[in-house]
């Protein structure tokens, strides 16, 4: 079912602070097909700022999920995010490939707040030719700390599977989006992927990623707000989690709870606004054409309305399986949704991809 005995399947593995999600896709003549998808909880506190505080616990969660999907042998594409990853767009003079290879380390020293011996550098030329009129080359520079790379690779290797691709979560998100919505060529679109502890913001110009930022708040802010504002009224952690799923206590008005949750969503929207404004301060494109929302906490109360009002743009919920076919032989969850966006982008990767 998963390919030949000589080539194990590629699994897109999104390791988050509250859950790990896995996706296997198969590419055929008519496009992508879903082979397997599933998720499993990650023990509380086992990941901190994207690093495994308890590597064994994380590996056991990953191994259990992959076993449940019959993926005893697999090649794994995973991703990094957080403060250990730097993404910077550079505008450089037009040059040959050899000259660019030599220039990248020198350019990186100006922008990377780590010693270059501590990071792995990579880059990609954006849109091929840059601005021909100004004789420039646009380049996305990526730097990831080596200890974070080793951490993520070690968690996967401990499960007995082979880590072969290590991407950046924002780029995986962008790949999944452009695959599912190839007809969209918005001048400026904003992808917002809301996880439990981190929100990924990725700006696309005509489908090309041009700027990313990982915001250190996510769906947890709603739980914290409920406990802080309604705790004195007797709301404990379990009740707060039920509230986030729409189960309000009978002695508490829906308006009161919604006001608390909307205020938390407003804090998140403010951080997204700061990210967009930072980019637009130096970018020629002014108007945002579309906001696309995904992640495990995308349904936060008020989030869609607040984003639409803040940016005066339509807000779409990202369907990462929009152009992915399914069959009765697909393993795992029946209807995986927006939380799987990063895993889908990773599942599209192949060994040796840039």
C-alpha positions, 0 to 999 in steps of 0.5 A, a space after each residue: 500500500 505504501 510503495 515498494 519494499 526498497 523505498 519507504 513512504 515519505 511522511 510529513 510530520 508536524 511536531 507541535 507543543 500539544 499534538 503531533 500530526 502525520 500525513 502520507 501523500 502519493 503523487 500520481 498523474 492526476 495530482 496528490 492522493 491521501 494515503 494516511 493521516 492521523 494525530 496523537 497528543 504530546 505530553 504536556 510540557 514535553 516541548 518548549 519553544 520548539 525543542 524537546 524538553 523530554 525527547 523520549 516522551 515526544 519520540 514515544 508519541 511520534 512512534 505510537 502515531 506512526 505505528 497506528 498508521 502502519 508506518 513501521 518503516 518511513 522516511 520523515 520530513 519534519 520542520 523547525 520553527 521558533 527563535 532558532 530559525 531566521 528567515 531574511 529576504 535579501 536584495 543582492 546585485 545580480 550575480 552568477 551561482 558561484 558568486 552567490 554561493 560565496 556571497 551568502 555567508 558574508 551576507 548572513 553575518 550581517 543579519 544572523 544573531 548567532 555565530 555562523 559555526 552554530 547555524 546551518 545556512 540555506 537560501 533560495 532565489 525568489 522568482 528566479 530573476 529578481 528585478 531585471 530593471 534594477 539588475 538585482 536578485 531577490 534571495 530568501 536566506 534561512 539559518 537554523 541553529 545546529 543544536 535545534 536541527 540535531 534535537 529534531 532529527 534525534 527525536 525522529 531517529 529514536 523512533 527507528 525512522 529515518 529523518 531525511 528532510 528538515 524544512 521550515 514550518 512557514 515554507 511547508 505551510 506555503 507549499 501546501 497552500 500553493 498546491 491547493 489553491 494554484 489559481 490564486 495569484 494575489 499580490 499579497 496574501 497572509 497565511 496565519 497558522 494558529 497552534 497552541 503556543 506559536 502562530 506562524 505568519 507567512 506573507 506571499 506575493 503572487 504565491 511566493 513566500 517573501 516574509 515569515 515570523 513565528 509569534 510566541 502566542 497561540 491558542 493557549 492565550 484563550 485558555 489563559 484568559 478564561 482562567 484569569 478572567 473567569 477563575 474567580 467565578 469558579 472556572 477551573 482548568 477542565 471547565 476552561 477547556 470545555 468553554 473553548 469547545 463551546 460548552 459554557 457553564 449554565 450559570 455563566 452568560 455566553 456574552 460574558 465568555 465570548 467577550 473574554 475570548 474575543 479579547 484574547 483573539 484581539 491580542 493575537 490579531 494585534 501581533 499579526 498586524 505588527 508582523 504585516 506592518 513591519 514587512 510593508 514598511 519596506 515593501 512596495 505592495 500596500 494592500 492585503 488581498 486575502 488572509 488565510 487561516 489554519 492551525 489547531 486553534 483556527 476556530 478561536 472565538 472572534 478570530 475570523 471577524 477580527 482579522 477581516 476587520 483589521 485588514 479589510 480583506 476576506 478571511 478564508 479557512 485553509 483546506 489543506 486537502 482541497 486538491 487531494 483525493 481520498 479513497 476507502 483505503 486511506 488510513 487514519 482520520 476521516 476528515 482531517 482539517 486546517 490543523 494538518 496544513 503544515 504536515 501536508 506541505 511536508 508530505 509533498 517534499 522529496 529527499 534532496 529537495 531544496 
